[in-house]
Amino acid sequence: MNILFLADNFPPERNAQASRVFERACYWVRWGHNVTVITCCPNFPEGKVHAGYENRWRQVSQLNGIRIIRVKTFIAPNTGRALRILDFLSFMLTSMFAGLFEPRPDLIVATSPQFFAAVGACALSMLRHLPFVLEISDLWPDSIVAVGQMRQSPMFHFLEKIEMFLYRRATRVVTLTSAFKDNLTNRGIPPGKIDVIINGVDLQRYAPRPRDHALACQWGIGEDDLVVGYIGTLGMAHGLQNVLRAAGRVPDRCVRFMFVGSGADRADLIAESERLKLKNVTFVPAQPKELMPNAWSLCNIALVHLKNAPLFSTVIPSKIFEAMGMGLPILLVAPEGEATHIVRREEIGLCVPAEDPKELASAVLFLKENRQILNQFSERSSEAARRYSRERQARDMLATLHGSMAGKRAVTVREAV
């Protein structure tokens, strides 16, 4: 099968979309399929071109057998609104144009967020008369409203009409959570065209390992520190000021809160930490993808944190699966929903109400004083990771792609591989 994938984030970028698209594609190539990814020059989230790359009209390269076409876009940091929309729109146009001149694939796939990439993929599928598969990792434009970047206005309703057109036009829709499927079916999308394929972790990369002592020393992490680590984007969806308020309730000598990553809220979080004179908080810049397991190795507890908004009860942060792969106990701060259900069902950690610093501090101190429970969570986390592998997700997604080509629901994973 020849797969053409449009995704505006791809390695060396480090966000969830880039990892998901790349790691699945590696399996597909290994299983004998041809994969071409149209993406942009790596710049997320700082809006700065990564070293060794140029923002040119068309660049072709290979990575692990995946053919990569990088197109020129308007580059903006992952903050604000107007410039980011220009960034999104430019990728929609240049990726669609590049796709017109690619050898004819069997189908076209796009993933959210943002959905302007999906608009480009949809238009390309119509122009080339090809099946179009749309993967939904965030509900756009609802997620923009949830982080306070848009209100329900005429523009919102216009974007919502585009969103619904994409769902109707797609040959198949893949959602990362059951709640997303429920949302779509409640809005009139036939349930038979929607597949739920929950996210996963690449167990070849993420596995339990001893603490990287050299890295701990470099980052100022003490040998006896209980490290509560948040690793990922420090963005508007995460409400991480709550963690700083919780850190102020935890004695400095007990626990180290470690943030590793960049994002729209990073500067504000550092400023707030300094204002509160917190001595038990460490900020580390975003790290290359290959160093992420080393960063996780410093953690005793994986912190997964979401803003207190109804929409976030429907999402499952990818950090949960990475933490599982590393065999880490999870401290999930989020509204009740799909993510809390997984953590409780698998018995891999504790769930704390969103934006409640007192409860978060109490949970951290409870885990510190109950190492046996912490170890039990760790063991169960490693066991659960095998049920959420990236290989499993790649097989399920490939079955859906085969089914979309046949014009019917995917039948079995065995037939697809």
C-alpha positions as a printed Julia matrix, in Angstrom:
417×3 Matrix{Float64}:
   0.0    0.0    0.0
   1.21   3.53  -0.85
   0.23   5.96   1.92
   0.44   9.76   1.62
   0.27  11.39   5.06
  -0.13  15.14   5.74
   1.08  16.21   9.19
   2.49  19.6   10.06
   4.56  18.18  12.96
   7.15  15.46  12.44
  10.54  14.55  14.0
  12.83  16.1   15.01
   9.85  17.93  16.54
   8.85  16.31  19.84
   5.1   16.72  20.32
   2.51  13.96  20.46
   1.49  14.26  16.8
   5.07  14.01  15.54
   5.76  10.9   17.63
   2.49   9.21  16.71
   2.84   9.72  12.96
   6.52   8.77  12.84
   6.45   5.71  15.08
   3.46   4.12  13.33
   4.94   4.84   9.91
   8.13   3.04  10.93
   6.1   -0.11  11.52
   4.22   0.28   8.23
   7.5    0.56   6.31
   8.86  -2.46   8.15
   5.77  -4.4    7.08
   6.4   -3.59   3.42
   4.27  -0.49   2.79
   5.43   2.78   1.21
   4.89   5.91   3.31
   5.37   9.52   2.23
   4.86  12.28   4.81
   4.33  15.87   3.71
   5.31  18.14   6.56
   6.98  21.51   7.16
  10.41  22.64   8.29
  10.78  21.65  11.97
  10.13  24.67  14.19
   7.6   23.67  16.87
   6.94  25.04  19.46
   9.38  27.97  19.53
   8.71  29.04  15.94
  12.43  28.82  15.16
  13.87  26.63  12.41
  15.83  23.75  13.94
  19.56  23.67  13.35
  20.5   21.97  10.09
  17.2   22.79   8.33
  16.03  25.53   5.98
  12.52  26.77   5.26
  12.54  26.02   1.52
   9.74  25.34  -0.95
  10.48  21.64  -1.28
  13.0   19.35   0.36
  13.07  15.57   0.08
  14.71  13.25   2.6
  14.42   9.78   4.12
  14.1    8.74   7.75
  13.86   5.06   8.72
  12.54   4.25   5.27
   9.88   6.99   5.36
   9.99   9.45   2.46
   9.67  13.0    3.81
   8.64  16.04   1.78
   9.18  19.3    3.66
   7.39  22.35   2.29
   7.77  26.05   2.97
   5.4   27.67   5.45
   4.94  30.87   7.38
   6.66  30.08  10.68
   5.31  31.37  13.99
   5.77  30.35  17.65
   3.09  28.29  19.36
   1.68  31.34  21.14
  -1.03  33.84  20.34
  -3.58  33.3   17.61
  -3.29  35.37  14.42
   0.25  34.37  13.44
  -0.39  30.72  14.28
  -3.44  30.71  11.99
  -1.26  32.09   9.19
   1.19  29.28   9.91
  -1.61  26.7    9.69
  -3.09  28.15   6.52
   0.27  28.3    4.78
   0.87  24.6    5.47
  -2.6   23.77   4.19
  -1.79  25.44   0.85
   1.8   24.34   0.32
   1.2   20.74   1.43
  -1.8   20.44  -0.87
   0.19  21.84  -3.79
   3.09  19.46  -3.09
   0.7   16.53  -2.91
  -0.58  17.23  -6.42
   2.81  16.33  -7.88
   3.54  13.23  -5.81
   3.28   9.79  -7.47
  -0.29   8.6   -7.13
  -0.81   7.03  -3.67
  -3.53   4.59  -2.69
  -5.02   6.99  -0.16
  -4.43  10.23   1.72
  -4.35  10.55   5.52
  -4.31  13.61   7.77
  -4.25  14.03  11.52
  -5.29  16.79  13.9
  -4.59  19.12  15.61
  -4.81  21.58  13.73
  -7.48  20.77  11.17
  -6.3   23.07   8.36
  -3.89  20.26   7.44
  -6.98  18.07   7.13
  -8.61  20.66   4.86
  -5.58  20.42   2.56
  -5.68  16.63   2.61
  -9.41  16.59   1.92
  -9.05  18.95  -1.04
  -6.16  16.88  -2.36
  -8.22  13.7   -2.13
 -11.03  15.33  -4.1
  -8.67  16.61  -6.79
  -6.98  13.23  -7.15
 -10.1   11.08  -6.58
  -8.58   9.17  -3.68
  -9.89   7.86  -0.34
  -9.35  10.27   2.56
  -8.85   9.13   6.17
  -9.06  11.71   8.95
  -7.57  11.05  12.39
  -8.87  13.13  15.29
  -6.59  13.68  18.28
  -8.3   16.93  19.35
 -11.75  18.3   18.66
 -11.17  21.47  16.67
 -12.4   24.19  17.06
 -13.76  23.24  20.52
 -10.23  22.83  21.9
  -9.4   26.44  20.98
 -12.37  27.62  23.0
 -11.35  25.37  25.92
  -7.94  27.06  26.26
  -9.45  30.53  26.02
  -8.11  31.43  22.58
 -11.54  31.8   20.95
 -15.12  32.32  22.0
 -18.24  30.98  20.37
 -18.61  33.57  17.64
 -19.47  33.67  13.93
 -15.87  32.62  13.21
 -16.22  29.65  15.57
 -19.42  28.51  13.86
 -17.78  28.91  10.44
 -14.89  26.67  11.54
 -17.4   24.22  12.97
 -19.1   23.95   9.56
 -15.72  23.15   7.97
 -15.1   20.58  10.7
 -18.41  18.83  10.01
 -17.77  18.88   6.25
 -14.44  17.09   6.82
 -16.1   14.37   8.89
 -18.78  13.83   6.28
 -16.34  13.88   3.35
 -13.8   11.49   4.92
 -13.94   7.88   3.81
 -13.2    6.92   7.4
 -12.66   8.84  10.63
 -10.29   7.61  13.34
 -10.64   8.96  16.88
  -8.15   8.5   19.71
 -10.88   8.24  22.35
 -14.38   6.78  22.61
 -15.63  10.16  23.86
 -14.59  11.76  20.55
 -16.61   9.13  18.69
 -19.62   9.81  20.91
 -19.26  13.53  20.2
 -19.24  12.95  16.44
 -22.13  10.49  16.4
 -24.21  12.85  18.55
 -23.63  15.46  15.84
 -24.84  13.21  13.05
 -21.74  11.37  11.81
 -22.61   7.69  11.18
 -20.96   5.52  13.87
 -20.12   2.88  11.26
 -17.53   5.13   9.59
 -15.68   5.9   12.85
 -12.94   3.69  14.34
 -11.61   4.26  17.86
  -7.86   3.56  18.01
  -6.42   4.54  21.38
  -2.93   6.01  21.47
   0.12   3.98  22.42
   3.81   3.99  23.29
   6.83   2.72  21.39
   8.1    0.01  23.71
  11.33  -0.24  21.74
  12.19   3.26  22.94
  10.41   3.59  26.28
  11.22   0.93  28.89
  12.19   0.96  32.59
  15.79   1.99  33.17
  18.02   3.15  36.04
  18.22   6.85  36.81
  20.65   8.68  34.52
  22.94  10.0   37.26
  25.0   12.19  34.94
  21.85  13.9   33.69
  20.52  14.24  37.24
  23.73  15.99  38.26
  23.56  18.26  35.2
  20.01  19.29  36.02
  20.56  19.71  39.75
  18.52  16.67  40.8
  19.69  15.21  44.13
  20.29  11.49  44.6
  17.61  11.3   47.3
  15.08  13.6   45.63
  11.6   12.22  44.98
  11.07  13.66  41.5
   7.59  14.48  40.25
   8.21  15.02  36.54
   6.11  16.78  33.95
   7.67  16.11  30.53
   6.09  17.65  27.45
   4.6   20.87  26.15
   4.01  23.57  28.75
   0.92  24.86  27.02
  -2.38  26.59  27.56
  -4.28  23.3   27.81
  -2.36  22.14  30.87
  -3.06  24.67  33.65
   0.38  24.15  35.17
   0.19  27.15  37.5
  -1.72  24.73  39.71
   1.45  22.64  40.08
   3.4   25.65  41.32
   0.72  26.36  43.93
   0.94  22.72  45.02
   4.75  22.88  45.15
   4.46  25.75  47.62
   2.61  23.4   49.97
   5.31  20.7   49.86
   8.44  21.08  52.04
  11.52  21.86  49.94
  13.52  18.96  51.36
  10.94  16.34  50.37
  10.13  16.58  46.7
  11.5   18.03  43.46
   8.98  19.13  40.81
  10.68  18.96  37.42
   9.32  20.5   34.21
  11.0   19.42  30.97
   9.8   21.11  27.81
   8.84  24.35  26.14
   5.55  25.94  25.21
   3.32  28.98  25.38
   3.23  29.1   29.21
   6.87  28.32  29.97
   8.06  31.9   30.53
   5.05  32.72  32.72
   5.6   29.57  34.79
   9.25  30.42  35.39
   8.32  33.98  36.37
   5.62  32.72  38.75
   8.01  30.22  40.32
  10.5   33.0   40.95
   7.78  35.25  42.36
   6.73  32.51  44.79
  10.41  31.84  45.63
   9.98  28.12  45.11
  13.13  26.13  45.84
  11.76  22.74  44.89
  10.96  23.42  41.23
  13.32  22.83  38.3
  12.75  23.94  34.7
  14.66  22.19  31.93
  14.5   23.19  28.22
  12.93  20.84  25.68
  15.19  17.88  24.92
  15.84  15.97  21.68
  13.49  13.04  21.16
  16.26  10.49  21.65
  16.91  11.87  25.16
  13.31  11.68  26.37
  13.67   8.23  28.0
  16.71   9.57  29.87
  14.64  12.48  31.14
  11.85  10.13  32.23
  14.43   7.99  34.07
  14.93  10.83  36.58
  11.27  10.68  37.63
   9.8    8.72  40.51
   6.29   9.91  39.58
   4.98  10.96  36.17
   2.77  14.02  36.4
   0.05  14.28  33.76
  -1.84  17.55  34.07
  -4.8   19.11  32.26
  -6.78  22.31  32.64
 -10.17  22.11  34.35
 -12.41  22.31  31.28
 -15.2   19.9   30.24
 -13.56  19.18  26.88
 -10.48  17.76  28.59
 -12.55  14.99  30.15
 -12.62  13.49  26.63
  -8.87  13.38  25.96
  -6.16  10.85  26.87
  -2.76  12.6   27.09
   0.01  10.7   25.32
   2.24  11.21  28.39
   0.21   8.51  30.14
   1.46   5.91  27.67
   5.08   7.07  27.75
   4.99   6.87  31.55
   3.56   3.34  31.3
   6.39   2.36  28.99
   8.92   3.67  31.52
   7.19   1.77  34.33
   6.35   4.93  36.26
   3.48   5.56  38.67
   1.14   8.21  37.29
  -0.28  11.19  39.12
  -3.11  12.38  36.88
  -4.6   15.82  37.46
  -7.58  16.14  35.15
 -11.37  16.31  34.95
 -13.12  12.96  35.36
 -13.21  11.18  32.0
 -11.39   8.74  29.74
  -7.91   9.38  31.14
  -8.94   8.95  34.76
 -10.79   5.78  33.78
  -7.61   4.24  32.32
  -5.47   5.13  35.35
  -8.01   3.66  37.78
  -8.81   0.58  35.68
  -5.14  -0.31  35.24
  -4.33   0.65  38.88
  -1.23   2.57  37.82
  -1.52   5.71  39.91
  -3.69   8.31  41.58
  -6.21  10.74  40.1
  -6.57  14.24  41.54
  -9.27  16.8   40.7
  -8.12  19.48  38.26
  -6.95  22.83  39.66
  -6.92  21.76  43.31
  -3.39  22.46  44.61
  -4.17  21.21  48.13
  -5.26  17.79  46.84
  -2.27  17.6   44.49
   0.17  18.35  47.31
  -1.53  15.79  49.55
  -1.31  13.11  46.84
   2.41  13.76  46.33
   3.13  13.52  50.06
   1.0   10.36  50.33
   3.04   8.65  47.6
   6.28   9.81  49.2
   5.33   8.26  52.53
   3.97   5.04  50.98
   6.78   3.64  48.86
   5.21   0.19  48.75
   2.13   1.6   47.01
   4.39   3.6   44.72
   6.24   0.41  43.75
   2.97  -1.44  43.11
   1.83   1.32  40.78
   5.17   1.09  39.0
   4.89  -2.67  38.43
   1.33  -2.38  37.12
   2.35   0.48  34.85
   4.94  -1.71  33.12
   2.39  -4.5   32.72
  -0.24  -2.14  31.3
   2.17  -0.71  28.71
   2.04  -3.95  26.73
  -1.69  -3.4   26.2
  -1.07   0.08  24.75
   1.91  -0.48  22.47
   2.55   1.65  19.39
   2.8   -1.56  17.38
  -0.76  -2.45  18.35
  -1.91   1.02  17.35
  -0.03   0.81  14.05
  -1.71  -2.52  13.21
  -5.17  -1.21  14.06
  -4.64   1.95  12.03
  -3.36  -0.04   9.07
  -6.49  -2.2    9.19
  -8.59   0.97   8.95
  -6.55   2.21   5.98
  -7.07  -1.08   4.16
 -10.76  -0.91   4.93
 -11.05   2.61   3.54
  -9.5    1.47   0.26
 -12.0   -1.36   0.03
 -14.85   1.06   0.68
 -15.95  -0.82   3.77
 -15.2   -1.13   7.44
 -11.79  -2.65   8.19
 -12.17  -6.34   8.86
  -9.26  -7.86  10.75
  -5.83  -6.71  11.65
  -4.36  -9.93  10.22
  -5.72  -9.14   6.78
  -4.15  -5.67   6.86
  -0.59  -6.63   7.67
